[in-house]
Amino acid sequence: MKFLKILLLITVALTSIQAKEKFFVVERENSSLATIYNGLKRTNIEGMRNMNHGVVKFEGKDGYVISRDGYVIKFDPEAEKILGEYKTSKSAIGFVIGKNYVAVANYDDQSVDILDRDLNPIKKIVTGSKNVGIKIYKDYLIFSQMDNDTISVYKDMNEGKGKAKFEVYKEFKDVGQLPFDAMIKDNNYIAGFFTSSHYGVVDLDTMTYKKIKIYLNDERKMVLKVPHFGFWSIGGDKVFVPAVGDNKVLVYDKDFKFIKNIETQGLPVFTSLSPDKKHLAVTYSGKDFPTIQIIDTKTLKIIETFNFDGKVLHIRWSNVSPQLYVSVNDTNKVAVIHTKEWFLNREIFNIKKPSGIFLYEDGK
């Protein structure tokens, strides 16, 4: 057994080196990103502003960060250098990257900013509302106005050529009370609401809107607050949704028809599908913050439980090797689980108050 583990570790290391997979880890209280390359902590990129809820995205060889205090920062993920920044507001909540633009949804100045890929401002769309759930579909930019109960669809009139020129295309009013997040599934923009008992779905091909009732199916109790869609997992033929205020992961088919509820150890916060869609990792809140559990997506049973010495704030599967990276915030480390034999592979220390883990793959 010991020899087998050593062989597995060697195989994982060789696979990672060949694939040149790099992880960027938000250091929550340190205004920086830590980098993990070939499984080892390498550097820190400092000067990333307030990273309390920092989010990192990549498009080609460009990296972008959005900070809690409204900055968009462009950086080179290979040279690990900041290339520029632009402050859109005092509080930005989300952003998307198009072929020739970056769009930022803002809270406090009630706007959506359109920038070019080098962060030069193109247009500020003033909405009179906090704006959330910003997404891209073809030449459309879609977002929800939280205070106005509205879903807005803007279209790039230049169709991705030259400078982006967004104009309002269609708006759906009275969609539901307090939209707070959204996701794209195929051609559907799916919005969640804090106080309405439905999802809102915009068909972006026909530009029509419909409502889908929400139930906690076993007891048929209405769910009035949907978990943020970033915590959902959609892949293969199933959708996994962490229940609100209940120790369950809800399982639906791809058409949102109920399959079953999976009883979990604690109140689930984040669900994450493995690249091959065979396993689901689940994190928890409260007393179960230090725990993650692994669900087999075929049998819909919990097969493994891991406990750590601090709060688990985020998880990220490797795309090229059998590893699951886990940010353990209180003890300043990222733990790595081997996902074939299910054991703690190693721990990467000296990462200060880690939270979000984001994957960049060289050459993509």
C-alpha positions as CSV (number, residue, x, y, z in Angstrom):
1,M,0.0,0.0,0.0
2,K,2.9,2.4,0.9
3,F,4.6,1.6,-2.4
4,L,1.3,2.2,-4.3
5,K,0.9,5.7,-2.7
6,I,4.5,6.6,-3.6
7,L,3.9,5.5,-7.2
8,L,0.7,7.5,-7.4
9,L,2.5,10.6,-6.1
10,I,5.2,10.3,-8.7
11,T,2.6,9.9,-11.4
12,V,0.7,13.0,-10.2
13,A,3.9,15.1,-10.1
14,L,4.9,14.1,-13.7
15,T,1.4,14.8,-15.0
16,S,1.4,18.2,-13.4
17,I,4.8,19.1,-14.8
18,Q,3.9,18.1,-18.3
19,A,0.6,20.0,-18.2
20,K,2.0,23.2,-16.6
21,E,-1.1,23.8,-14.6
22,K,-1.0,26.9,-12.4
23,F,-3.3,27.9,-9.5
24,F,-3.9,31.4,-8.3
25,V,-5.0,31.6,-4.7
26,V,-6.7,34.7,-3.2
27,E,-4.9,35.7,0.0
28,R,-8.0,37.2,1.5
29,E,-6.5,39.7,3.9
30,N,-3.2,40.4,2.2
31,S,-4.1,42.2,-1.1
32,S,-2.3,39.5,-3.0
33,L,-2.5,36.4,-5.1
34,A,-0.4,33.4,-4.2
35,T,0.7,31.1,-7.1
36,I,1.0,27.4,-7.0
37,Y,2.9,25.9,-9.9
38,N,3.6,22.2,-10.4
39,G,2.1,21.6,-7.0
40,L,4.4,24.0,-5.1
41,K,3.9,27.5,-3.7
42,R,6.0,29.8,-6.0
43,T,5.3,33.5,-5.7
44,N,3.0,36.2,-4.5
45,I,1.5,38.9,-6.7
46,E,1.0,41.9,-4.5
47,G,-1.0,45.1,-4.9
48,M,-4.3,43.5,-5.7
49,R,-6.4,45.9,-3.6
50,N,-9.1,44.6,-1.2
51,M,-9.2,40.9,-1.8
52,N,-11.9,40.1,0.8
53,H,-14.1,38.7,-2.0
54,G,-11.5,38.7,-4.8
55,V,-12.4,36.9,-8.0
56,V,-10.0,35.9,-10.7
57,K,-10.9,35.1,-14.4
58,F,-8.8,34.3,-17.5
59,E,-9.3,34.8,-21.2
60,G,-6.6,33.5,-23.4
61,K,-3.3,34.6,-21.8
62,D,-4.9,37.6,-20.0
63,G,-5.8,37.5,-16.3
64,Y,-8.3,39.8,-14.6
65,V,-9.1,40.4,-10.9
66,I,-12.1,42.2,-9.4
67,S,-11.6,43.5,-5.9
68,R,-14.0,44.2,-3.1
69,D,-13.4,47.9,-3.4
70,G,-14.3,48.2,-7.1
71,Y,-11.1,47.8,-8.9
72,V,-10.6,45.7,-12.1
73,I,-6.9,44.7,-12.4
74,K,-5.4,43.1,-15.5
75,F,-2.3,40.9,-15.0
76,D,-0.1,38.6,-16.9
77,P,-0.6,35.1,-15.5
78,E,2.6,33.8,-16.9
79,A,5.0,36.7,-16.1
80,E,2.9,37.3,-12.9
81,K,2.9,41.0,-13.3
82,I,0.1,43.6,-13.0
83,L,-0.5,45.4,-16.3
84,G,-3.1,47.9,-15.3
85,E,-6.1,48.7,-13.2
86,Y,-9.3,50.8,-13.3
87,K,-11.7,51.7,-10.5
88,T,-15.3,51.3,-11.6
89,S,-17.0,52.1,-8.3
90,K,-16.7,51.7,-4.5
91,S,-18.1,48.2,-4.7
92,A,-18.1,45.9,-7.7
93,I,-19.9,42.5,-7.4
94,G,-19.2,40.6,-10.7
95,F,-17.6,40.8,-14.1
96,V,-17.4,39.0,-17.4
97,I,-14.8,39.0,-20.2
98,G,-15.8,39.2,-23.8
99,K,-13.7,39.0,-27.0
100,N,-13.1,42.8,-27.0
101,Y,-14.4,44.0,-23.7
102,V,-14.7,43.6,-19.9
103,A,-18.1,44.3,-18.3
104,V,-18.4,45.0,-14.6
105,A,-21.6,45.0,-12.5
106,N,-21.4,47.6,-9.7
107,Y,-23.3,47.9,-6.5
108,D,-22.8,51.3,-5.0
109,D,-22.9,53.7,-8.0
110,Q,-25.7,51.6,-9.6
111,S,-24.1,51.1,-13.0
112,V,-22.5,48.6,-15.3
113,D,-19.1,49.6,-16.8
114,I,-18.0,48.5,-20.2
115,L,-14.2,48.6,-20.7
116,D,-11.9,47.5,-23.4
117,R,-9.6,44.5,-22.7
118,D,-6.8,47.0,-21.6
119,L,-9.3,48.5,-19.1
120,N,-9.9,51.8,-21.0
121,P,-13.5,52.9,-20.3
122,I,-16.0,52.7,-23.2
123,K,-19.4,53.2,-21.6
124,K,-21.1,53.4,-18.1
125,I,-24.6,52.1,-18.2
126,V,-26.5,53.8,-15.3
127,T,-29.4,51.7,-14.0
128,G,-30.4,53.2,-10.7
129,S,-30.0,49.8,-9.1
130,K,-27.4,47.5,-7.7
131,N,-26.6,45.1,-10.5
132,V,-25.9,41.4,-10.3
133,G,-25.8,38.2,-12.3
134,I,-23.8,39.6,-15.3
135,K,-23.4,37.1,-18.1
136,I,-22.5,36.8,-21.8
137,Y,-24.4,35.0,-24.6
138,K,-23.3,35.5,-28.2
139,D,-23.3,39.3,-28.8
140,Y,-25.6,39.9,-25.7
141,L,-24.7,41.2,-22.3
142,I,-27.3,40.2,-19.7
143,F,-27.6,41.3,-16.1
144,S,-30.2,41.8,-13.3
145,Q,-31.2,45.0,-11.6
146,M,-31.7,44.0,-8.0
147,D,-33.6,47.1,-6.8
148,N,-35.8,47.3,-10.0
149,D,-36.8,43.7,-10.3
150,T,-35.6,43.8,-13.9
151,I,-33.5,41.7,-16.3
152,S,-31.7,43.8,-18.9
153,V,-30.3,42.5,-22.2
154,Y,-27.8,44.7,-24.1
155,K,-26.5,43.9,-27.5
156,D,-23.1,44.8,-29.0
157,M,-24.2,46.6,-32.2
158,N,-20.7,46.0,-33.6
159,E,-21.1,42.2,-33.2
160,G,-17.7,41.7,-31.6
161,K,-15.8,43.7,-34.2
162,G,-13.7,46.7,-33.2
163,K,-14.8,48.6,-30.1
164,A,-17.8,47.2,-28.3
165,K,-20.9,49.3,-28.7
166,F,-23.6,48.1,-26.3
167,E,-27.2,49.4,-26.6
168,V,-30.3,48.2,-24.7
169,Y,-32.0,45.4,-26.7
170,K,-34.7,44.2,-24.3
171,E,-35.7,44.6,-20.7
172,F,-38.0,42.2,-18.7
173,K,-39.8,44.0,-15.9
174,D,-41.4,42.6,-12.6
175,V,-39.4,39.4,-13.1
176,G,-39.4,38.6,-9.3
177,Q,-38.4,40.3,-6.1
178,L,-34.8,41.2,-5.5
179,P,-32.8,39.2,-8.1
180,F,-29.4,38.4,-6.6
181,D,-27.6,36.1,-8.9
182,A,-27.9,34.3,-12.3
183,M,-26.3,31.7,-14.5
184,I,-26.3,30.7,-18.2
185,K,-27.4,27.2,-19.1
186,D,-27.3,26.7,-22.9
187,N,-29.4,29.6,-24.3
188,N,-31.2,30.3,-21.0
189,Y,-30.4,33.0,-18.5
190,I,-31.6,31.7,-15.1
191,A,-32.1,34.3,-12.4
192,G,-32.6,33.7,-8.6
193,F,-34.6,35.9,-6.3
194,F,-34.4,36.5,-2.5
195,T,-38.1,36.7,-1.8
196,S,-39.9,35.1,-4.8
197,S,-40.9,31.5,-4.9
198,H,-39.6,30.9,-8.5
199,Y,-36.6,31.2,-10.8
200,G,-36.8,33.4,-13.8
201,V,-35.7,32.1,-17.1
202,V,-35.0,34.2,-20.2
203,D,-34.7,32.2,-23.5
204,L,-32.1,34.3,-25.2
205,D,-32.9,32.9,-28.6
206,T,-36.6,33.8,-28.5
207,M,-36.2,36.7,-26.0
208,T,-39.1,35.3,-23.9
209,Y,-39.4,35.0,-20.1
210,K,-41.0,32.4,-17.9
211,K,-41.1,31.5,-14.2
212,I,-40.2,28.1,-12.6
213,K,-41.6,27.3,-9.2
214,I,-39.1,26.1,-6.5
215,Y,-39.8,23.4,-4.1
216,L,-37.9,21.4,-1.4
217,N,-39.4,18.4,-3.0
218,D,-39.6,15.7,-0.3
219,E,-41.7,17.8,2.0
220,R,-43.0,20.1,-0.8
221,K,-42.0,23.2,1.1
222,M,-41.4,26.3,-0.9
223,V,-37.8,27.5,-0.9
224,L,-37.8,31.3,-0.7
225,K,-34.0,31.9,-0.9
226,V,-31.9,30.1,-3.6
227,P,-28.2,29.6,-2.9
228,H,-26.0,31.7,-5.1
229,F,-25.7,30.1,-8.5
230,G,-21.9,30.0,-8.2
231,F,-22.5,27.3,-5.7
232,W,-24.5,25.1,-8.0
233,S,-22.9,22.3,-10.1
234,I,-24.3,21.6,-13.6
235,G,-22.8,18.9,-15.7
236,G,-23.6,15.7,-17.5
237,D,-27.2,14.8,-16.9
238,K,-27.6,16.3,-13.4
239,V,-27.9,19.6,-11.5
240,F,-26.7,19.7,-7.9
241,V,-28.1,22.5,-5.6
242,P,-27.1,23.1,-2.0
243,A,-30.3,23.5,0.1
244,V,-30.9,26.7,2.1
245,G,-31.1,26.0,5.9
246,D,-31.2,22.2,5.5
247,N,-28.6,19.4,5.5
248,K,-29.2,18.4,1.9
249,V,-27.9,18.6,-1.6
250,L,-30.9,18.7,-4.0
251,V,-30.5,16.7,-7.2
252,Y,-32.3,17.6,-10.5
253,D,-32.1,16.3,-14.0
254,K,-30.9,18.7,-16.8
255,D,-34.4,19.9,-17.3
256,F,-34.7,20.8,-13.5
257,K,-37.0,17.8,-12.7
258,F,-36.4,16.6,-9.2
259,I,-34.5,13.3,-8.6
260,K,-33.7,13.2,-4.9
261,N,-32.3,14.9,-1.9
262,I,-28.9,13.7,-0.5
263,E,-28.6,14.0,3.3
264,T,-25.3,15.7,4.2
265,Q,-23.3,16.2,7.4
266,G,-23.9,19.9,7.6
267,L,-25.4,22.9,5.8
268,P,-23.9,22.9,2.3
269,V,-22.4,26.0,0.9
270,F,-20.4,25.1,-2.2
271,T,-20.7,22.1,-4.6
272,S,-18.0,21.4,-7.2
273,L,-18.1,18.7,-9.9
274,S,-14.9,16.9,-10.9
275,P,-13.8,17.3,-14.5
276,D,-15.0,13.8,-15.4
277,K,-18.4,14.5,-13.6
278,K,-18.0,11.4,-11.5
279,H,-17.7,13.1,-8.2
280,L,-19.0,16.1,-6.3
281,A,-17.2,17.9,-3.5
282,V,-19.3,19.7,-1.0
283,T,-18.3,22.3,1.6
284,Y,-20.2,23.4,4.7
285,S,-20.8,26.3,7.0
286,G,-21.0,26.7,10.8
287,K,-19.6,23.9,12.9
288,D,-18.9,21.9,9.8
289,F,-16.8,24.6,8.1
290,P,-13.6,22.4,8.4
291,T,-15.3,19.5,6.6
292,I,-15.7,18.5,2.9
293,Q,-17.6,15.4,1.7
294,I,-17.3,13.6,-1.7
295,I,-20.5,12.3,-3.4
296,D,-20.5,9.7,-6.1
297,T,-22.7,11.3,-8.9
298,K,-23.9,7.9,-10.2
299,T,-25.0,6.3,-6.9
300,L,-25.7,9.7,-5.3
301,K,-24.1,8.5,-2.1
302,I,-21.4,10.1,0.1
303,I,-18.3,8.0,-0.3
304,E,-15.6,10.1,1.6
305,T,-15.4,12.7,4.4
306,F,-12.3,14.9,5.1
307,N,-11.8,17.1,8.2
308,F,-9.3,19.9,8.3
309,D,-7.8,22.1,11.1
310,G,-9.6,25.3,9.9
311,K,-12.4,26.7,7.8
312,V,-12.6,25.4,4.2
313,L,-13.4,28.5,2.0
314,H,-12.9,27.1,-1.5
315,I,-12.1,24.0,-3.5
316,R,-10.8,23.4,-7.0
317,W,-10.3,20.2,-9.0
318,S,-7.2,19.8,-11.2
319,N,-8.1,19.3,-14.9
320,V,-5.1,17.2,-15.6
321,S,-4.2,15.1,-12.5
322,P,-6.2,13.3,-9.8
323,Q,-6.1,16.1,-7.2
324,L,-8.5,18.3,-5.4
325,Y,-7.1,21.6,-3.9
326,V,-8.7,22.9,-0.7
327,S,-8.1,26.3,0.9
328,V,-7.9,26.0,4.7
329,N,-8.2,29.6,5.8
330,D,-7.4,29.5,9.5
331,T,-4.1,27.6,9.1
332,N,-2.7,29.4,6.1
333,K,-2.4,26.5,3.8
334,V,-3.8,24.7,0.7
335,A,-4.4,21.0,1.2
336,V,-4.3,18.6,-1.7
337,I,-6.4,15.4,-1.8
338,H,-5.6,12.5,-4.1
339,T,-8.9,11.8,-5.9
340,K,-8.2,8.2,-7.1
341,E,-7.3,6.6,-3.7
342,W,-8.9,9.4,-1.6
343,F,-6.1,10.3,0.8
344,L,-4.5,13.6,1.8
345,N,-1.6,13.9,-0.6
346,R,0.2,16.9,0.8
347,E,-0.2,20.4,2.3
348,I,1.1,23.6,0.8
349,F,2.0,26.1,3.5
350,N,2.7,29.8,3.8
351,I,-0.4,30.9,1.9
352,K,-1.9,33.7,4.0
353,K,-5.6,33.4,4.8
354,P,-6.5,31.6,1.5
355,S,-10.0,31.7,0.0
356,G,-10.7,31.4,-3.7
357,I,-8.6,29.1,-5.9
358,F,-8.5,29.8,-9.6
359,L,-7.0,27.6,-12.4
360,Y,-4.9,28.9,-15.3
361,E,-3.6,26.5,-17.9
362,D,-0.6,27.5,-20.0
363,G,-1.1,27.8,-23.7
364,K,-4.9,28.2,-23.5
